[in-house]
Amino acid sequence: MTIEQKKQLEIYRKQYQQNCSQNAEFGSSRICNFHVYESRNDDDKNITIVMTTITDKSDNYQPFIGTTNIMIEPDGNPINLADVFPKSQVSAYVEQLKIIDNG
């Protein structure tokens, strides 16, 4: 993992932790997840973050949950995979990765 990737990773980790703290009353400790993956292919130097967080709440205070998949290139450039690929391709890509940080 490059220094630039580590910097971006820490930005996303802080955002995740802040979300979990702000939504603790909605059970964020059992809902939220933060995982970091890398490719099994040595030529793919990107890392991928998969975050599950509480994105909002309904009028009757039920949490809405969302999962974000962020690929971070070696130069630190983050890409939200949902912005460039259909859900099925994002899922297929993440499934072939190996976990390196279990949050």
Jmol script that loads the backbone (N, CA, C; Angstrom):
load data "model"
ATOM      1  N   MET A   1       0.849  -1.167   0.000  1.00  0.00           N
ATOM      2  CA  MET A   1       0.000   0.000   0.000  1.00  0.00           C
ATOM      3  C   MET A   1       0.903   1.241   0.000  1.00  0.00           C
ATOM      4  N   THR A   2       0.569   2.187  -0.871  1.00  0.00           N
ATOM      5  CA  THR A   2       1.390   3.399  -0.968  1.00  0.00           C
ATOM      6  C   THR A   2       1.033   4.386   0.145  1.00  0.00           C
ATOM      7  N   ILE A   3       1.877   5.369   0.340  1.00  0.00           N
ATOM      8  CA  ILE A   3       1.623   6.415   1.328  1.00  0.00           C
ATOM      9  C   ILE A   3       0.341   7.173   0.976  1.00  0.00           C
ATOM     10  N   GLU A   4       0.140   7.442  -0.311  1.00  0.00           N
ATOM     11  CA  GLU A   4      -1.063   8.160  -0.756  1.00  0.00           C
ATOM     12  C   GLU A   4      -2.321   7.346  -0.467  1.00  0.00           C
ATOM     13  N   GLN A   5      -2.255   6.041  -0.675  1.00  0.00           N
ATOM     14  CA  GLN A   5      -3.394   5.179  -0.363  1.00  0.00           C
ATOM     15  C   GLN A   5      -3.677   5.177   1.137  1.00  0.00           C
ATOM     16  N   LYS A   6      -2.629   5.126   1.943  1.00  0.00           N
ATOM     17  CA  LYS A   6      -2.799   5.146   3.399  1.00  0.00           C
ATOM     18  C   LYS A   6      -3.469   6.437   3.852  1.00  0.00           C
ATOM     19  N   LYS A   7      -3.088   7.559   3.251  1.00  0.00           N
ATOM     20  CA  LYS A   7      -3.701   8.845   3.608  1.00  0.00           C
ATOM     21  C   LYS A   7      -5.190   8.839   3.292  1.00  0.00           C
ATOM     22  N   GLN A   8      -5.552   8.383   2.098  1.00  0.00           N
ATOM     23  CA  GLN A   8      -6.966   8.320   1.724  1.00  0.00           C
ATOM     24  C   GLN A   8      -7.722   7.330   2.607  1.00  0.00           C
ATOM     25  N   LEU A   9      -7.100   6.222   2.898  1.00  0.00           N
ATOM     26  CA  LEU A   9      -7.718   5.216   3.756  1.00  0.00           C
ATOM     27  C   LEU A   9      -8.063   5.818   5.120  1.00  0.00           C
ATOM     28  N   GLU A  10      -7.159   6.588   5.676  1.00  0.00           N
ATOM     29  CA  GLU A  10      -7.404   7.197   6.985  1.00  0.00           C
ATOM     30  C   GLU A  10      -8.514   8.251   6.925  1.00  0.00           C
ATOM     31  N   ILE A  11      -8.622   8.964   5.817  1.00  0.00           N
ATOM     32  CA  ILE A  11      -9.724   9.925   5.644  1.00  0.00           C
ATOM     33  C   ILE A  11     -11.061   9.188   5.687  1.00  0.00           C
ATOM     34  N   TYR A  12     -11.160   8.094   4.937  1.00  0.00           N
ATOM     35  CA  TYR A  12     -12.398   7.317   4.915  1.00  0.00           C
ATOM     36  C   TYR A  12     -12.656   6.635   6.248  1.00  0.00           C
ATOM     37  N   ARG A  13     -11.617   6.172   6.929  1.00  0.00           N
ATOM     38  CA  ARG A  13     -11.790   5.535   8.229  1.00  0.00           C
ATOM     39  C   ARG A  13     -12.343   6.547   9.245  1.00  0.00           C
ATOM     40  N   LYS A  14     -11.844   7.775   9.214  1.00  0.00           N
ATOM     41  CA  LYS A  14     -12.344   8.809  10.128  1.00  0.00           C
ATOM     42  C   LYS A  14     -13.807   9.144   9.833  1.00  0.00           C
ATOM     43  N   GLN A  15     -14.160   9.233   8.546  1.00  0.00           N
ATOM     44  CA  GLN A  15     -15.556   9.484   8.177  1.00  0.00           C
ATOM     45  C   GLN A  15     -16.451   8.353   8.684  1.00  0.00           C
ATOM     46  N   TYR A  16     -15.996   7.138   8.530  1.00  0.00           N
ATOM     47  CA  TYR A  16     -16.732   5.972   8.995  1.00  0.00           C
ATOM     48  C   TYR A  16     -16.927   6.030  10.510  1.00  0.00           C
ATOM     49  N   GLN A  17     -15.856   6.287  11.245  1.00  0.00           N
ATOM     50  CA  GLN A  17     -15.934   6.336  12.702  1.00  0.00           C
ATOM     51  C   GLN A  17     -16.862   7.453  13.172  1.00  0.00           C
ATOM     52  N   GLN A  18     -16.810   8.577  12.474  1.00  0.00           N
ATOM     53  CA  GLN A  18     -17.690   9.696  12.808  1.00  0.00           C
ATOM     54  C   GLN A  18     -19.150   9.305  12.574  1.00  0.00           C
ATOM     55  N   ASN A  19     -19.435   8.640  11.460  1.00  0.00           N
ATOM     56  CA  ASN A  19     -20.794   8.189  11.171  1.00  0.00           C
ATOM     57  C   ASN A  19     -21.283   7.232  12.255  1.00  0.00           C
ATOM     58  N   CYS A  20     -20.446   6.299  12.636  1.00  0.00           N
ATOM     59  CA  CYS A  20     -20.835   5.335  13.663  1.00  0.00           C
ATOM     60  C   CYS A  20     -21.101   6.027  14.996  1.00  0.00           C
ATOM     61  N   SER A  21     -20.280   6.993  15.356  1.00  0.00           N
ATOM     62  CA  SER A  21     -20.482   7.731  16.608  1.00  0.00           C
ATOM     63  C   SER A  21     -21.775   8.532  16.580  1.00  0.00           C
ATOM     64  N   GLN A  22     -22.041   9.199  15.459  1.00  0.00           N
ATOM     65  CA  GLN A  22     -23.237  10.025  15.339  1.00  0.00           C
ATOM     66  C   GLN A  22     -24.520   9.200  15.329  1.00  0.00           C
ATOM     67  N   ASN A  23     -24.421   7.942  14.969  1.00  0.00           N
ATOM     68  CA  ASN A  23     -25.600   7.086  14.844  1.00  0.00           C
ATOM     69  C   ASN A  23     -25.628   5.952  15.854  1.00  0.00           C
ATOM     70  N   ALA A  24     -24.919   6.109  16.949  1.00  0.00           N
ATOM     71  CA  ALA A  24     -24.830   5.049  17.961  1.00  0.00           C
ATOM     72  C   ALA A  24     -26.197   4.652  18.497  1.00  0.00           C
ATOM     73  N   GLU A  25     -27.091   5.614  18.646  1.00  0.00           N
ATOM     74  CA  GLU A  25     -28.414   5.299  19.205  1.00  0.00           C
ATOM     75  C   GLU A  25     -29.260   4.427  18.266  1.00  0.00           C
ATOM     76  N   PHE A  26     -28.840   4.303  17.018  1.00  0.00           N
ATOM     77  CA  PHE A  26     -29.562   3.470  16.052  1.00  0.00           C
ATOM     78  C   PHE A  26     -28.924   2.092  15.877  1.00  0.00           C
ATOM     79  N   GLY A  27     -27.967   1.763  16.733  1.00  0.00           N
ATOM     80  CA  GLY A  27     -27.338   0.452  16.661  1.00  0.00           C
ATOM     81  C   GLY A  27     -26.189   0.363  15.676  1.00  0.00           C
ATOM     82  N   SER A  28     -25.485   1.460  15.486  1.00  0.00           N
ATOM     83  CA  SER A  28     -24.394   1.460  14.510  1.00  0.00           C
ATOM     84  C   SER A  28     -23.322   0.422  14.820  1.00  0.00           C
ATOM     85  N   SER A  29     -23.139   0.088  16.083  1.00  0.00           N
ATOM     86  CA  SER A  29     -22.093  -0.881  16.432  1.00  0.00           C
ATOM     87  C   SER A  29     -22.366  -2.263  15.843  1.00  0.00           C
ATOM     88  N   ARG A  30     -23.640  -2.609  15.637  1.00  0.00           N
ATOM     89  CA  ARG A  30     -23.953  -3.910  15.035  1.00  0.00           C
ATOM     90  C   ARG A  30     -24.227  -3.802  13.542  1.00  0.00           C
ATOM     91  N   ILE A  31     -24.465  -2.586  13.037  1.00  0.00           N
ATOM     92  CA  ILE A  31     -24.811  -2.383  11.633  1.00  0.00           C
ATOM     93  C   ILE A  31     -23.586  -2.050  10.782  1.00  0.00           C
ATOM     94  N   CYS A  32     -22.739  -1.194  11.311  1.00  0.00           N
ATOM     95  CA  CYS A  32     -21.636  -0.633  10.515  1.00  0.00           C
ATOM     96  C   CYS A  32     -20.457  -1.610  10.392  1.00  0.00           C
ATOM     97  N   ASN A  33     -19.824  -1.573   9.218  1.00  0.00           N
ATOM     98  CA  ASN A  33     -18.634  -2.390   8.932  1.00  0.00           C
ATOM     99  C   ASN A  33     -17.672  -1.579   8.075  1.00  0.00           C
ATOM    100  N   PHE A  34     -16.386  -1.847   8.251  1.00  0.00           N
ATOM    101  CA  PHE A  34     -15.340  -1.192   7.467  1.00  0.00           C
ATOM    102  C   PHE A  34     -14.287  -2.248   7.165  1.00  0.00           C
ATOM    103  N   HIS A  35     -14.118  -2.568   5.885  1.00  0.00           N
ATOM    104  CA  HIS A  35     -13.146  -3.581   5.480  1.00  0.00           C
ATOM    105  C   HIS A  35     -12.283  -3.030   4.345  1.00  0.00           C
ATOM    106  N   VAL A  36     -11.029  -3.421   4.350  1.00  0.00           N
ATOM    107  CA  VAL A  36     -10.090  -3.016   3.301  1.00  0.00           C
ATOM    108  C   VAL A  36      -9.605  -4.280   2.599  1.00  0.00           C
ATOM    109  N   TYR A  37      -9.608  -4.205   1.271  1.00  0.00           N
ATOM    110  CA  TYR A  37      -9.235  -5.349   0.435  1.00  0.00           C
ATOM    111  C   TYR A  37      -8.118  -4.975  -0.535  1.00  0.00           C
ATOM    112  N   GLU A  38      -7.413  -5.991  -0.988  1.00  0.00           N
ATOM    113  CA  GLU A  38      -6.454  -5.848  -2.076  1.00  0.00           C
ATOM    114  C   GLU A  38      -6.687  -6.979  -3.064  1.00  0.00           C
ATOM    115  N   SER A  39      -6.170  -6.787  -4.247  1.00  0.00           N
ATOM    116  CA  SER A  39      -6.347  -7.781  -5.300  1.00  0.00           C
ATOM    117  C   SER A  39      -5.430  -8.979  -5.068  1.00  0.00           C
ATOM    118  N   ARG A  40      -5.872 -10.110  -5.520  1.00  0.00           N
ATOM    119  CA  ARG A  40      -5.029 -11.306  -5.513  1.00  0.00           C
ATOM    120  C   ARG A  40      -4.047 -11.279  -6.691  1.00  0.00           C
ATOM    121  N   ASN A  41      -4.310 -10.376  -7.641  1.00  0.00           N
ATOM    122  CA  ASN A  41      -3.468 -10.189  -8.821  1.00  0.00           C
ATOM    123  C   ASN A  41      -2.367  -9.180  -8.467  1.00  0.00           C
ATOM    124  N   ASP A  42      -1.125  -9.585  -8.527  1.00  0.00           N
ATOM    125  CA  ASP A  42      -0.005  -8.720  -8.145  1.00  0.00           C
ATOM    126  C   ASP A  42       0.110  -7.466  -9.011  1.00  0.00           C
ATOM    127  N   ASP A  43      -0.448  -7.490 -10.209  1.00  0.00           N
ATOM    128  CA  ASP A  43      -0.387  -6.327 -11.090  1.00  0.00           C
ATOM    129  C   ASP A  43      -1.398  -5.248 -10.707  1.00  0.00           C
ATOM    130  N   ASP A  44      -2.428  -5.599  -9.958  1.00  0.00           N
ATOM    131  CA  ASP A  44      -3.461  -4.653  -9.529  1.00  0.00           C
ATOM    132  C   ASP A  44      -3.044  -4.087  -8.182  1.00  0.00           C
ATOM    133  N   LYS A  45      -2.581  -2.861  -8.155  1.00  0.00           N
ATOM    134  CA  LYS A  45      -2.064  -2.225  -6.944  1.00  0.00           C
ATOM    135  C   LYS A  45      -3.118  -1.383  -6.218  1.00  0.00           C
ATOM    136  N   ASN A  46      -4.357  -1.432  -6.685  1.00  0.00           N
ATOM    137  CA  ASN A  46      -5.423  -0.679  -6.035  1.00  0.00           C
ATOM    138  C   ASN A  46      -5.831  -1.362  -4.735  1.00  0.00           C
ATOM    139  N   ILE A  47      -6.348  -0.567  -3.801  1.00  0.00           N
ATOM    140  CA  ILE A  47      -6.988  -1.129  -2.623  1.00  0.00           C
ATOM    141  C   ILE A  47      -8.462  -0.731  -2.686  1.00  0.00           C
ATOM    142  N   THR A  48      -9.296  -1.483  -2.019  1.00  0.00           N
ATOM    143  CA  THR A  48     -10.730  -1.225  -2.055  1.00  0.00           C
ATOM    144  C   THR A  48     -11.271  -1.215  -0.634  1.00  0.00           C
ATOM    145  N   ILE A  49     -12.044  -0.192  -0.331  1.00  0.00           N
ATOM    146  CA  ILE A  49     -12.708  -0.071   0.965  1.00  0.00           C
ATOM    147  C   ILE A  49     -14.179  -0.405   0.763  1.00  0.00           C
ATOM    148  N   VAL A  50     -14.717  -1.233   1.637  1.00  0.00           N
ATOM    149  CA  VAL A  50     -16.152  -1.519   1.640  1.00  0.00           C
ATOM    150  C   VAL A  50     -16.670  -1.063   3.004  1.00  0.00           C
ATOM    151  N   MET A  51     -17.502  -0.019   2.973  1.00  0.00           N
ATOM    152  CA  MET A  51     -18.062   0.557   4.197  1.00  0.00           C
ATOM    153  C   MET A  51     -19.572   0.388   4.220  1.00  0.00           C
ATOM    154  N   THR A  52     -20.087  -0.125   5.309  1.00  0.00           N
ATOM    155  CA  THR A  52     -21.529  -0.165   5.527  1.00  0.00           C
ATOM    156  C   THR A  52     -21.813   0.787   6.674  1.00  0.00           C
ATOM    157  N   THR A  53     -22.660   1.780   6.401  1.00  0.00           N
ATOM    158  CA  THR A  53     -22.963   2.810   7.389  1.00  0.00           C
ATOM    159  C   THR A  53     -24.453   3.132   7.397  1.00  0.00           C
ATOM    160  N   ILE A  54     -24.847   3.878   8.403  1.00  0.00           N
ATOM    161  CA  ILE A  54     -26.211   4.397   8.462  1.00  0.00           C
ATOM    162  C   ILE A  54     -26.214   5.692   7.675  1.00  0.00           C
ATOM    163  N   THR A  55     -27.035   5.732   6.630  1.00  0.00           N
ATOM    164  CA  THR A  55     -27.025   6.877   5.723  1.00  0.00           C
ATOM    165  C   THR A  55     -28.071   7.924   6.054  1.00  0.00           C
ATOM    166  N   ASP A  56     -29.119   7.520   6.761  1.00  0.00           N
ATOM    167  CA  ASP A  56     -30.208   8.439   7.102  1.00  0.00           C
ATOM    168  C   ASP A  56     -31.141   7.716   8.059  1.00  0.00           C
ATOM    169  N   LYS A  57     -32.200   8.385   8.452  1.00  0.00           N
ATOM    170  CA  LYS A  57     -33.209   7.732   9.277  1.00  0.00           C
ATOM    171  C   LYS A  57     -34.587   8.155   8.800  1.00  0.00           C
ATOM    172  N   SER A  58     -35.562   7.278   8.989  1.00  0.00           N
ATOM    173  CA  SER A  58     -36.929   7.559   8.562  1.00  0.00           C
ATOM    174  C   SER A  58     -37.615   8.465   9.583  1.00  0.00           C
ATOM    175  N   ASP A  59     -38.819   8.875   9.257  1.00  0.00           N
ATOM    176  CA  ASP A  59     -39.595   9.724  10.171  1.00  0.00           C
ATOM    177  C   ASP A  59     -39.857   9.047  11.511  1.00  0.00           C
ATOM    178  N   ASN A  60     -39.914   7.722  11.503  1.00  0.00           N
ATOM    179  CA  ASN A  60     -40.122   7.005  12.764  1.00  0.00           C
ATOM    180  C   ASN A  60     -38.797   6.426  13.299  1.00  0.00           C
ATOM    181  N   TYR A  61     -37.698   7.050  12.901  1.00  0.00           N
ATOM    182  CA  TYR A  61     -36.356   6.771  13.422  1.00  0.00           C
ATOM    183  C   TYR A  61     -35.826   5.366  13.121  1.00  0.00           C
ATOM    184  N   GLN A  62     -36.206   4.807  11.992  1.00  0.00           N
ATOM    185  CA  GLN A  62     -35.615   3.562  11.530  1.00  0.00           C
ATOM    186  C   GLN A  62     -34.411   3.910  10.660  1.00  0.00           C
ATOM    187  N   PRO A  63     -33.261   3.282  10.889  1.00  0.00           N
ATOM    188  CA  PRO A  63     -32.073   3.636  10.116  1.00  0.00           C
ATOM    189  C   PRO A  63     -32.127   3.109   8.680  1.00  0.00           C
ATOM    190  N   PHE A  64     -31.619   3.918   7.764  1.00  0.00           N
ATOM    191  CA  PHE A  64     -31.376   3.484   6.391  1.00  0.00           C
ATOM    192  C   PHE A  64     -29.904   3.119   6.318  1.00  0.00           C
ATOM    193  N   ILE A  65     -29.609   1.987   5.719  1.00  0.00           N
ATOM    194  CA  ILE A  65     -28.249   1.460   5.679  1.00  0.00           C
ATOM    195  C   ILE A  65     -27.748   1.455   4.241  1.00  0.00           C
ATOM    196  N   GLY A  66     -26.503   1.867   4.055  1.00  0.00           N
ATOM    197  CA  GLY A  66     -25.910   1.870   2.723  1.00  0.00           C
ATOM    198  C   GLY A  66     -24.505   1.308   2.747  1.00  0.00           C
ATOM    199  N   THR A  67     -24.121   0.699   1.643  1.00  0.00           N
ATOM    200  CA  THR A  67     -22.759   0.186   1.490  1.00  0.00           C
ATOM    201  C   THR A  67     -22.080   0.952   0.370  1.00  0.00           C
ATOM    202  N   THR A  68     -20.871   1.421   0.654  1.00  0.00           N
ATOM    203  CA  THR A  68     -20.073   2.171  -0.314  1.00  0.00           C
ATOM    204  C   THR A  68     -18.804   1.391  -0.605  1.00  0.00           C
ATOM    205  N   ASN A  69     -18.478   1.279  -1.892  1.00  0.00           N
ATOM    206  CA  ASN A  69     -17.271   0.579  -2.335  1.00  0.00           C
ATOM    207  C   ASN A  69     -16.350   1.600  -2.996  1.00  0.00           C
ATOM    208  N   ILE A  70     -15.237   1.885  -2.346  1.00  0.00           N
ATOM    209  CA  ILE A  70     -14.283   2.879  -2.839  1.00  0.00           C
ATOM    210  C   ILE A  70     -12.976   2.189  -3.215  1.00  0.00           C
ATOM    211  N   MET A  71     -12.572   2.350  -4.468  1.00  0.00           N
ATOM    212  CA  MET A  71     -11.273   1.848  -4.906  1.00  0.00           C
ATOM    213  C   MET A  71     -10.300   3.019  -4.841  1.00  0.00           C
ATOM    214  N   ILE A  72      -9.139   2.784  -4.235  1.00  0.00           N
ATOM    215  CA  ILE A  72      -8.118   3.823  -4.134  1.00  0.00           C
ATOM    216  C   ILE A  72      -6.920   3.400  -4.970  1.00  0.00           C
ATOM    217  N   GLU A  73      -6.633   4.212  -5.971  1.00  0.00           N
ATOM    218  CA  GLU A  73      -5.504   3.931  -6.851  1.00  0.00           C
ATOM    219  C   GLU A  73      -4.192   4.228  -6.125  1.00  0.00           C
ATOM    220  N   PRO A  74      -3.068   3.710  -6.620  1.00  0.00           N
ATOM    221  CA  PRO A  74      -1.776   3.923  -5.960  1.00  0.00           C
ATOM    222  C   PRO A  74      -1.419   5.397  -5.743  1.00  0.00           C
ATOM    223  N   ASP A  75      -1.922   6.286  -6.625  1.00  0.00           N
ATOM    224  CA  ASP A  75      -1.626   7.713  -6.450  1.00  0.00           C
ATOM    225  C   ASP A  75      -2.559   8.382  -5.447  1.00  0.00           C
ATOM    226  N   GLY A  76      -3.451   7.599  -4.813  1.00  0.00           N
ATOM    227  CA  GLY A  76      -4.361   8.132  -3.808  1.00  0.00           C
ATOM    228  C   GLY A  76      -5.703   8.585  -4.349  1.00  0.00           C
ATOM    229  N   ASN A  77      -5.911   8.446  -5.655  1.00  0.00           N
ATOM    230  CA  ASN A  77      -7.169   8.859  -6.277  1.00  0.00           C
ATOM    231  C   ASN A  77      -8.286   7.884  -5.883  1.00  0.00           C
ATOM    232  N   PRO A  78      -9.339   8.363  -5.172  1.00  0.00           N
ATOM    233  CA  PRO A  78     -10.442   7.475  -4.818  1.00  0.00           C
ATOM    234  C   PRO A  78     -11.514   7.447  -5.910  1.00  0.00           C
ATOM    235  N   ILE A  79     -12.072   6.275  -6.152  1.00  0.00           N
ATOM    236  CA  ILE A  79     -13.134   6.117  -7.147  1.00  0.00           C
ATOM    237  C   ILE A  79     -14.262   5.328  -6.496  1.00  0.00           C
ATOM    238  N   ASN A  80     -15.460   5.911  -6.473  1.00  0.00           N
ATOM    239  CA  ASN A  80     -16.628   5.187  -6.000  1.00  0.00           C
ATOM    240  C   ASN A  80     -17.021   4.212  -7.111  1.00  0.00           C
ATOM    241  N   LEU A  81     -16.899   2.936  -6.853  1.00  0.00           N
ATOM    242  CA  LEU A  81     -17.133   1.936  -7.897  1.00  0.00           C
ATOM    243  C   LEU A  81     -18.554   1.989  -8.446  1.00  0.00           C
ATOM    244  N   ALA A  82     -19.521   2.403  -7.639  1.00  0.00           N
ATOM    245  CA  ALA A  82     -20.909   2.502  -8.107  1.00  0.00           C
ATOM    246  C   ALA A  82     -21.077   3.609  -9.141  1.00  0.00           C
ATOM    247  N   ASP A  83     -20.144   4.538  -9.188  1.00  0.00           N
ATOM    248  CA  ASP A  83     -20.212   5.628 -10.173  1.00  0.00           C
ATOM    249  C   ASP A  83     -19.755   5.191 -11.565  1.00  0.00           C
ATOM    250  N   VAL A  84     -19.009   4.094 -11.630  1.00  0.00           N
ATOM    251  CA  VAL A  84     -18.451   3.683 -12.923  1.00  0.00           C
ATOM    252  C   VAL A  84     -18.844   2.281 -13.377  1.00  0.00           C
ATOM    253  N   PHE A  85     -19.406   1.485 -12.467  1.00  0.00           N
ATOM    254  CA  PHE A  85     -19.781   0.115 -12.823  1.00  0.00           C
ATOM    255  C   PHE A  85     -21.183  -0.204 -12.316  1.00  0.00           C
ATOM    256  N   PRO A  86     -21.888  -1.112 -12.995  1.00  0.00           N
ATOM    257  CA  PRO A  86     -23.168  -1.593 -12.469  1.00  0.00           C
ATOM    258  C   PRO A  86     -22.943  -2.396 -11.178  1.00  0.00           C
ATOM    259  N   LYS A  87     -23.983  -2.496 -10.349  1.00  0.00           N
ATOM    260  CA  LYS A  87     -23.882  -3.212  -9.069  1.00  0.00           C
ATOM    261  C   LYS A  87     -23.327  -4.619  -9.225  1.00  0.00           C
ATOM    262  N   SER A  88     -23.755  -5.320 -10.256  1.00  0.00           N
ATOM    263  CA  SER A  88     -23.305  -6.705 -10.432  1.00  0.00           C
ATOM    264  C   SER A  88     -21.796  -6.780 -10.662  1.00  0.00           C
ATOM    265  N   GLN A  89     -21.248  -5.819 -11.397  1.00  0.00           N
ATOM    266  CA  GLN A  89     -19.798  -5.812 -11.633  1.00  0.00           C
ATOM    267  C   GLN A  89     -19.041  -5.423 -10.365  1.00  0.00           C
ATOM    268  N   VAL A  90     -19.602  -4.497  -9.587  1.00  0.00           N
ATOM    269  CA  VAL A  90     -18.959  -4.109  -8.328  1.00  0.00           C
ATOM    270  C   VAL A  90     -18.893  -5.322  -7.408  1.00  0.00           C
ATOM    271  N   SER A  91     -20.001  -6.021  -7.265  1.00  0.00           N
ATOM    272  CA  SER A  91     -20.040  -7.214  -6.410  1.00  0.00           C
ATOM    273  C   SER A  91     -19.054  -8.272  -6.882  1.00  0.00           C
ATOM    274  N   ALA A  92     -19.017  -8.512  -8.167  1.00  0.00           N
ATOM    275  CA  ALA A  92     -18.102  -9.506  -8.717  1.00  0.00           C
ATOM    276  C   ALA A  92     -16.642  -9.120  -8.460  1.00  0.00           C
ATOM    277  N   TYR A  93     -16.333  -7.831  -8.601  1.00  0.00           N
ATOM    278  CA  TYR A  93     -14.967  -7.364  -8.364  1.00  0.00           C
ATOM    279  C   TYR A  93     -14.576  -7.555  -6.896  1.00  0.00           C
ATOM    280  N   VAL A  94     -15.443  -7.115  -5.995  1.00  0.00           N
ATOM    281  CA  VAL A  94     -15.132  -7.202  -4.566  1.00  0.00           C
ATOM    282  C   VAL A  94     -15.015  -8.664  -4.112  1.00  0.00           C
ATOM    283  N   GLU A  95     -15.829  -9.534  -4.644  1.00  0.00           N
ATOM    284  CA  GLU A  95     -15.794 -10.943  -4.257  1.00  0.00           C
ATOM    285  C   GLU A  95     -14.469 -11.620  -4.561  1.00  0.00           C
ATOM    286  N   GLN A  96     -13.755 -11.144  -5.563  1.00  0.00           N
ATOM    287  CA  GLN A  96     -12.478 -11.791  -5.913  1.00  0.00           C
ATOM    288  C   GLN A  96     -11.294 -11.182  -5.166  1.00  0.00           C
ATOM    289  N   LEU A  97     -11.518 -10.194  -4.324  1.00  0.00           N
ATOM    290  CA  LEU A  97     -10.442  -9.558  -3.551  1.00  0.00           C
ATOM    291  C   LEU A  97     -10.171 -10.321  -2.257  1.00  0.00           C
ATOM    292  N   LYS A  98      -9.031 -10.032  -1.647  1.00  0.00           N
ATOM    293  CA  LYS A  98      -8.729 -10.626  -0.333  1.00  0.00           C
ATOM    294  C   LYS A  98      -8.659  -9.510   0.703  1.00  0.00           C
ATOM    295  N   ILE A  99      -9.196  -9.799   1.866  1.00  0.00           N
ATOM    296  CA  ILE A  99      -9.261  -8.805   2.945  1.00  0.00           C
ATOM    297  C   ILE A  99      -7.890  -8.603   3.558  1.00  0.00           C
ATOM    298  N   ILE A 100      -7.549  -7.332   3.814  1.00  0.00           N
ATOM    299  CA  ILE A 100      -6.266  -7.048   4.464  1.00  0.00           C
ATOM    300  C   ILE A 100      -6.461  -6.293   5.771  1.00  0.00           C
ATOM    301  N   ASP A 101      -7.662  -5.733   6.001  1.00  0.00           N
ATOM    302  CA  ASP A 101      -7.943  -4.994   7.230  1.00  0.00           C
ATOM    303  C   ASP A 101      -9.420  -5.180   7.548  1.00  0.00           C
ATOM    304  N   ASN A 102      -9.674  -5.727   8.703  1.00  0.00           N
ATOM    305  CA  ASN A 102     -11.049  -6.015   9.091  1.00  0.00           C
ATOM    306  C   ASN A 102     -11.622  -4.930   9.996  1.00  0.00           C
ATOM    307  N   GLY A 103     -11.201  -3.684   9.740  1.00  0.00           N
ATOM    308  CA  GLY A 103     -11.795  -2.520  10.340  1.00  0.00           C
ATOM    309  C   GLY A 103     -11.553  -2.261  11.750  1.00  0.00           C
TER     310      GLY A 103
END
end "model"
wireframe off; spacefill off
backbone 0.3
color backbone group
